[in-house]
Amino acid sequence: MLHPDDQEEARKYWSNRLRTGEAGEHSYRVRNAQGDYRWFLTRVEPLRASDGTLLLWVGATLDIEELMRAQEALRESERSARSAIDGIAGLVSVLAPNGELETANRQLLEYFGRSLEWIKNWGTNDAVHPEDLPRIA
């Protein structure tokens, strides 16, 4: 029923729930009657008596196949965009609507020899010459 790649992790997850008695959630792939796998997310909560004794587990399972497909499509789109931006022979930065730097291409990072986080603070570090900073800001 469970995808072979998910069986060990699912076993460890449930074993940990039983050992600790703690709530949790876990995603995994389940085979349907046609033999196809779909992603599901299960959340379990322990139901306890007033003295703390575990009475039973209550759980809910959601089909998250479309979410997983959308996330993979987004990752692929981001990889494609990153490849296109890095392929430009120049210094490229992408700014949010408020003007904050969101990302930069590989060439810009190599030019400064600094991290993206450092470059994001271009208004307070020495990335821009002090005489140019008021005009650029």
N, C-alpha and C positions, 0 to 999 in steps of 0.2 A: 504494500500500500504506500509506504513512504519511499521517496526517491532514494536510491542507494547512497548518494552523496550526502544525504541529510540524516540518515539513520543514526549514526554515532552521536552527532550533535544533539539530536532529539532525545536519545537515550540519556545522555549526560544532563540535559536540561531537566527532564522529568525526574531523574534520580536526585538531582539537586533540590527540586521542589519538595520531594518526599522527605529528604533528609533534613531540610531546614524548615519546612512548613511555611515557606514564604510564597507570596504571590509572584506572578511573573508573566511574561509573554514571549512567544517564540514563533518564528516564521519557518516554514518548511513546504516542500512540494509533496502533493498527494496524487496518486494515479487514479483516474476515473475508470468507469466501466469500459471505455473505448481504448484504454491503455495510455492516454495522454496525461501529462502531469500539469497541475496548476498550483500556484502559490497560495498558501493560506497563512493567516495569523491567528494564533490562539492565545487568549488571555485567561489565566486561571487565578482564582482567589480561594483561600481556605475559609470554610465556614466553621466557626468554633462555638463551643458551648460557653456559658458564662464563666466557667472555671478554666477556659483556655484549651480544653480538649478538642482536638480536630474531629469534627463530625463528618465532613465531606468536602470535596472540591467542587466549586462551581466555575464553569468555563463558558466562554463564547468564542466561536471561530468565525472569521471573516474571510471571504475569497478576496485576495489582494492581487490576483493575476494582472489585472489591468494597471494597477499601481506599479507593479514591478516592471511591466513592459514600458510604461511611461518613464520610469526612472532610468531604465536602460537606454531608451531613445534620447533622453536628456543628456546622459553621459556621452553617448555617441555624438550628439550635436555639439557638445562642449569640446570633445576631442577634435572634431572637424574644424570648429571655429578657431581653436588654439593652433591647429596646424596651418590654417590660412593666415592667421595673424603673424605667426612665427615665420611664415614664408615671405613676408614683405621685407624687402631690403631697405629698411629704415627703422627709425625709432618710433614705435607705435604704442600709444596708451589709450585705454578705454575709460571714459569718465562717466559717472552716474549723472543723472539730471541735476543734482545739487553741486556738481563740479568735483566731487571726490573721486580719486583714482580707484577704479575697480580692478583693472588688470593692465599688464604691459607685455609686450612681446619679448622674446628671448634676447633680441639684439639690444633692447633698451636696458635690460637687466645686466647684460654683458658690458655695455658701455659704461655704466656706473660701477659695475663690479659689486653691487649691493643687492640685498633682498628686496622683494616686492614691498614688504612692510616698511622698510627704510624709505623707499621711493614714495610710498603713500604719504609720507610726512614731508613732501617736497617744500612746503611753505615754511617749515621750521628747521630744516637741515640745510646743508650747503649745496644742494643739487642745482639750485638756480642762483645765478650771480646776484648779490645784494642790490645792485643798481637796477636789475631787471625785475626783481621780485614784485614791487608795487604794481607795475604795468601788467605783469602776467597774472597776479592774484586778482 
